[in-house]
Amino acid sequence: MPERGNDPRGRPARSARALWLVVLGLVVGSGAIWLSTRQRWGEERAGHGPAAMVEQTETGADAVPALLPLAVLALAGVAGVLATSGWARRVLSGVLVLAGLATCALGVAGALDISTVLLGHGLALAGGLLVTTAGVAGAVAADRMPAMGTRYSRAPERAAASDPDAELWDALSAGDDPTTDTR
């Protein structure tokens, strides 16, 4: 009798929940990174004290141009995680972990400068942490998450069909003409 959570062949059961948690983490992380590019990251003031005038503000996209491509990479990772399985999903997850760590480093860099607005940095850091976590979860659960198209793949140990109509369709699928007489 198979253990709980395993299929009859002893492999881990597929978990759509893990897949959707990874996808959700990537989508939300990508959104947070993108939103951080729209926020103010710093400002330059003319003069000193409370009467100083703001001369120029700098958005996340201006301060760190790499954030937008990292957000796009994280969003593209959604399609990659859905379309791949096995070792390809692990490699993709590794790339996502690196992208998330790079985003975290960019979010922390310069955050302690006195002219910095912390909301943009915080969003970049939060998005980077989400992408990193989703990447790690994707690598760990790569074998347990369903892959796109497995619903339509034919199991190799499938028994021969006992239904004559099904046998005709299987013959047609194999390229044989079941209407010709081979006698």
Beta strands, then each sheet from edge to edge (+ up, - down):
strand 1: 40-46
strand 2: 53-59
sheet 1: 1+ 2-
end
